[in-house]
Amino acid sequence: MMTQLPQLAGRTFLSDAGLETDLIFQHGIDLPDFASFPLLESEQHRTLMRGYYESVIDIARRDHTGVVLETPTWRASASWGTRLGYTSGRLDKINRAAVEFFTTIRAANSDIAVVISGNLGPRGDGYTIANAMTASEAADYHAAQIDSFATAGADLVTAVTLNYSAEAIGVVEAANWANIPVVISFTVETNGVLPSGQSLADAIDEVDRATGGTVAYFMVNCAHPTHFIEVLTQPGPWERIRGLRANASRMSHEELDNSTELDRGDEVELAQSYVEIAQLLPDLAVVGGCCGTDIHHLDHISAALAN
């Protein structure tokens, strides 16, 4: 595990894109509950995913950036794992295996700064809030997965597509127990506010107050730039946002949920949006994609920022 996160040292790091939508729509792979972690148990699928991540590294090598690789474990927590037939022991094993999988990729690309992030998602659906937890309940829930990442040697944990602040606070508390750096990534609706109705600025401030500012940095993911770029022109704690993984589509969360076809949006337009956001967020360091994006979107985003 790294003692300091290199993505905080003032250079750009490329993250991956919308792995799940890419696997479903581009490769025809069935992902029950949108979970990609079971693929790690298949050598054929491990080979496919290795090629995917190697493509990200190739772009980073070309544009002289680093890479933050997110383990494909967004659904590999207790509630989702139970739905998919996984025991707690089997989940621990696969979360650790995901980190070890990236460790071998990093070893094979020693010329690139590769950061390994244990990726976790919300206990519930990323787009809607049901059975909301207190911060204490969220800490207890997420602790097992975070411990698996820390034990396996992940450099940090990143919680993505969180939609209310109490769960984010719990994730941070659990990461602090495990003594591992933590990143919090919120999703927002088309009006730029969290699905909980809280503003992005207030959510960041609340998490920082509750956790003593121990979040390494915040991100926004699973929303198109047009959904939140206007918010970033208003006063807020935007120096705390250092990562962005936007959707390719302008659709709302509800529309995406009901869509049977992939909306890849406009690659060039999306990349230009990242340039505009980088001007509003001078500390932006980690860039990638979310739903509907693939390696071609990343190619355009990385090239646009490099230029």
ZIDAWO-V849345 format. One line per field, one symbol per residue. psi: psi as a letter, one per 20 degrees, with the letter a starting at -180 (. if undefined). A space follows every 50 residues. Layout:
# ZIDAWO-V849345
psi: ???
This chain:
# ZIDAWO-V849345
psi: pphqohijjjrqppaabmgghggghhikppnpkkpihhhiiphghggghg hghhhghgghggjlrapoppqlkhjlrgghgghjkprhhhggghghhggh ghhhgghiliiqoppopopqaqhbqihqpplqqrhghhghgiggghhggg hikqhrqpoqkqjqhghgggggghhhhilpqqppoqqraijjqqhiiqqg ghggggggghjkkipgrqrprlqqhihihhhiirqrliiiojqpnqqhqi qrgghghjpiqpoiboggggghhhgghhhhnijphppbrbpiqahhghgg gggghh.
